[in-house]
Amino acid sequence: MKSASSTRLLLIIAYLGFISLGLPDTLIGVAWPSVRDGFGRQQGDLAWIFFGTGASYFLSGMVTGRLLNRYGIGLLLAGSSLLVAVSGFGYGTASLWILFASCSLLHGLGSGAIDTGLNHYVAHHFSARHMNWLHACYSIGATLGPLIMTTMLVSLNSWRAGYLTVATLLLLLTLLFAFTRRNWDASPKAGTEPEVKEATAALNTLDALRSGVVWMQIALFFIYTGLEVTVGQWSFTLLTESRSIGKETAGLWVTLYWASITTGRILFGFVVDRLGIDRLLRLSMLGVVTGLILFALNGPAMLSAFSLSLTGLGLASIFPCLMTRTPQRMGKARAAHAIGFQVSAAMIGAAVFPSACGWLVQRSGLELVASMALIMGITMLILHEMLLRWDARSARSTL
């Protein structure tokens, strides 16, 4: 009974951990116009934040496995959460642009370790349903982030207060991880099961990369996260500075976008088995493209709100469903490597596409964000259809 209670407690903390992972990630999208003006920067300078976070996130994910073996997951989660909290306090108190931008390095280092560590733990101790809901918790945090920042901008006219509020919440989570660190390491270490070792050793990295389907999935994750982050981080600036929407209203609509991803991940977790993963993915991507077309049309103001919600709902199931489909499509041995490639590609996409938008809008205007997002959505749909055709050919060849 004690073991079951401890397991439930750790699952709840894991959910809280992923909420905390999403909280700081979406603050800059709402805060950027104020941060930009406060430091006297240009639109393209937002790229430094994305690149700093993305590069350090990627590096952190690459070394987390070694850190897990050396220090245990409990201490790793506590230390990583502390890094993200410190980055939040740094963002909120930085007096110079270079200090503000440097905080992105701490943010990425801490977030990458939390992301990898919790995914690693939940994948080996809980069911696929809990994994899906774990990512829904990230979306909850990503939804609350813009809401907190908007509230601070409207009520206190301070983006710094938004960062400091989130940093305080992260510091509380750090204490929770620290107090329960022995509970995490009391469970059998994830990844020590014989079948996991066998799958990892069956292929080397180069063998896995020789598969064309691996590269197609890498491209899908690269574009997906680039699209999700681009829409989430640039839509507030587009709405307020190009479409003359008030800050409070625009912040609410961005919050609605992230809330749609959250709601979709929770709901689709109940229906994916009935619909089938591939059918749900196809419907989701068609929904994304439809939402982005409506957003790019720049029609009545409420159409922007509806299109953002539809886009978020469409995006909801794509990441977890593609991740679930990986071992089914590639086999256990290749999937052990491919999942790592996909997560890395996702981090790079989340840095590259929003940064590219920053540079391009300086020359062509903010409405280019909507057009660029639409192109990304269509490309993602085409890539997935190519994967489905590959699946069909593979199925025929085995008959």
SULPE-V260600 format. One record per backbone hydrogen bond with DSSP energy under -0.5 kcal/mol. NH is the residue of the N-H (numbers start at 0). CO is the residue of the C=O. E is the energy in kcal/mol with one decimal. If there is no record, write none. Layout:
# SULPE-V260600
{{NH/CO/E} {NH/CO/E}}
This chain:
# SULPE-V260600
{{4/0/-2.4} {5/1/-2.3} {6/2/-2.3} {7/3/-2.2} {8/4/-2.2} {9/5/-2.3} {10/6/-2.0} {11/7/-2.2} {12/8/-2.3} {13/9/-2.4} {14/10/-2.2} {15/11/-2.3} {16/12/-2.6} {17/13/-1.9} {18/14/-1.9} {19/15/-2.4} {20/16/-1.3} {21/17/-1.4} {22/18/-1.6} {23/19/-0.9} {24/20/-0.5} {25/21/-1.0} {25/22/-0.6} {26/23/-0.9} {27/23/-0.5} {29/25/-0.7} {29/26/-0.8} {30/26/-2.4} {31/27/-2.3} {33/30/-0.7} {34/30/-2.7} {35/31/-3.8} {36/32/-2.0} {37/33/-2.4} {38/34/-2.2} {39/35/-0.7} {40/35/-2.7} {44/41/-1.4} {45/42/-1.7} {46/43/-1.7} {47/44/-1.3} {48/44/-0.5} {48/45/-0.8} {49/45/-1.6} {50/46/-3.0} {51/47/-2.1} {52/48/-2.4} {53/49/-2.8} {54/50/-2.7} {55/51/-1.8} {56/52/-2.3} {57/53/-2.4} {58/54/-2.2} {59/55/-2.4} {60/56/-2.4} {61/57/-1.6} {62/58/-1.2} {63/59/-1.2} {66/62/-1.9} {67/63/-2.8} {68/64/-1.7} {69/65/-1.8} {70/66/-3.1} {71/66/-0.7} {71/67/-1.7} {75/71/-1.6} {76/72/-2.7} {77/73/-1.9} {78/74/-2.7} {79/75/-2.6} {80/76/-2.3} {81/77/-1.8} {82/78/-1.7} {83/79/-1.9} {84/80/-2.2} {85/81/-2.7} {86/82/-2.2} {87/83/-1.9} {88/84/-2.2} {89/85/-2.3} {90/86/-2.7} {91/87/-2.2} {92/88/-1.1} {92/89/-0.5} {93/89/-1.6} {99/95/-2.1} {100/96/-3.0} {101/97/-1.7} {102/98/-1.1} {102/99/-0.7} {103/100/-1.4} {104/101/-1.6} {105/101/-0.8} {106/102/-2.3} {107/103/-2.4} {108/104/-2.2} {109/105/-2.4} {110/106/-2.5} {111/107/-2.5} {112/108/-1.4} {113/109/-2.1} {114/110/-2.9} {115/111/-2.3} {116/112/-2.6} {117/113/-2.6} {118/114/-2.2} {119/115/-2.5} {120/116/-2.2} {121/117/-2.8} {122/118/-2.3} {123/119/-0.9} {123/120/-0.6} {124/120/-0.8} {124/121/-0.6} {125/121/-2.3} {130/126/-1.6} {131/127/-2.3} {132/128/-2.2} {133/129/-2.0} {134/130/-1.6} {135/131/-1.3} {136/132/-1.7} {137/133/-1.2} {138/134/-1.5} {139/135/-1.7} {140/136/-2.1} {141/137/-2.6} {142/138/-1.8} {143/139/-2.3} {144/140/-2.1} {145/141/-0.8} {146/142/-1.1} {147/143/-2.8} {148/144/-2.5} {149/145/-2.9} {150/146/-2.2} {151/147/-2.1} {152/148/-2.3} {153/149/-2.6} {154/150/-2.7} {155/151/-1.7} {156/151/-0.6} {156/152/-0.5} {157/151/-1.5} {161/157/-0.7} {162/158/-1.6} {163/159/-2.5} {164/160/-2.2} {165/161/-1.9} {166/162/-2.5} {167/163/-1.9} {168/164/-1.7} {169/165/-2.2} {170/166/-1.9} {171/167/-1.7} {172/168/-1.7} {173/169/-2.1} {174/170/-1.8} {175/171/-1.7} {176/172/-2.6} {177/173/-2.3} {178/174/-2.5} {179/175/-1.4} {180/177/-1.0} {182/179/-0.7} {183/179/-1.5} {184/180/-1.4} {185/181/-0.8} {186/182/-0.7} {186/183/-0.7} {191/188/-1.5} {195/192/-0.6} {196/192/-2.0} {197/193/-2.6} {198/194/-2.1} {199/195/-2.2} {200/196/-2.2} {201/197/-1.2} {202/198/-0.5} {207/203/-1.9} {208/204/-1.8} {209/205/-0.6} {209/206/-1.0} {210/207/-1.2} {214/210/-1.3} {215/211/-1.8} {216/212/-2.1} {217/213/-2.4} {218/214/-2.3} {219/215/-1.9} {220/216/-2.4} {221/217/-2.2} {222/218/-2.4} {223/219/-2.9} {224/220/-2.0} {225/221/-1.3} {226/222/-2.7} {227/223/-2.8} {228/224/-2.6} {229/225/-2.1} {230/226/-2.4} {231/227/-2.1} {232/228/-3.0} {233/229/-2.1} {234/230/-1.5} {237/233/-2.4} {238/234/-3.0} {239/235/-2.4} {240/236/-2.5} {241/237/-2.0} {242/237/-1.3} {244/238/-2.6} {249/245/-3.0} {250/246/-2.8} {251/247/-1.8} {252/248/-2.1} {253/249/-2.3} {254/250/-2.1} {255/251/-2.1} {256/252/-1.8} {257/253/-2.0} {258/254/-2.6} {259/255/-2.0} {260/256/-1.4} {261/257/-2.0} {262/258/-3.0} {263/259/-2.5} {264/260/-2.1} {265/261/-1.8} {266/262/-2.7} {267/263/-3.2} {268/264/-0.9} {269/265/-0.5} {269/266/-1.5} {270/266/-0.8} {271/267/-1.9} {273/270/-0.6} {274/270/-2.3} {275/271/-2.7} {279/275/-2.3} {280/276/-2.5} {281/277/-2.3} {282/278/-2.4} {283/279/-2.5} {284/280/-2.5} {285/281/-2.1} {286/282/-2.0} {287/283/-2.2} {288/284/-2.3} {289/285/-2.3} {290/286/-2.5} {291/287/-2.4} {292/288/-2.1} {293/289/-2.1} {294/290/-2.0} {295/291/-2.3} {296/292/-1.4} {297/293/-0.6} {297/294/-0.9} {298/293/-0.5} {302/299/-1.3} {303/299/-0.9} {303/300/-1.0} {304/300/-1.1} {305/301/-2.4} {306/302/-2.8} {307/303/-2.1} {308/304/-1.9} {309/305/-2.6} {310/306/-2.4} {311/307/-2.4} {312/308/-2.4} {313/309/-2.2} {314/310/-2.2} {315/311/-1.3} {317/314/-1.1} {318/314/-0.7} {320/316/-2.2} {321/317/-2.5} {322/318/-2.1} {323/319/-2.2} {324/320/-2.1} {325/321/-0.9} {326/322/-0.6} {327/323/-0.6} {328/324/-2.3} {329/325/-2.5} {330/326/-1.8} {334/330/-2.3} {335/331/-1.5} {336/332/-0.6} {336/333/-0.9} {337/333/-2.8} {338/334/-2.5} {340/336/-1.8} {341/337/-2.6} {342/338/-2.2} {343/339/-2.1} {344/340/-2.7} {345/341/-2.3} {346/342/-1.9} {347/343/-2.0} {348/344/-2.7} {349/345/-2.1} {350/346/-0.9} {350/347/-0.8} {351/347/-3.0} {352/348/-1.7} {354/350/-1.3} {355/351/-2.7} {356/352/-2.1} {357/353/-1.7} {358/354/-1.7} {359/355/-2.4} {360/356/-2.7} {361/357/-0.8} {362/358/-0.5} {362/359/-1.2} {363/359/-2.5} {364/360/-1.8} {367/364/-1.4} {368/365/-2.0} {370/366/-1.4} {371/367/-2.9} {372/368/-2.4} {373/369/-1.9} {374/370/-2.0} {375/371/-2.0} {376/372/-2.3} {377/373/-2.3} {378/374/-2.3} {379/375/-2.2} {380/376/-2.0} {381/377/-2.3} {382/378/-2.4} {383/379/-2.1} {384/380/-2.1} {385/381/-2.0} {386/382/-1.9} {387/383/-2.2} {388/384/-1.9} {389/385/-2.0} {390/386/-2.4} {391/387/-2.2} {392/388/-2.4} {393/389/-2.4} {394/390/-2.4} {395/391/-2.1} {396/392/-2.1} {397/393/-1.0} {398/395/-1.0}}
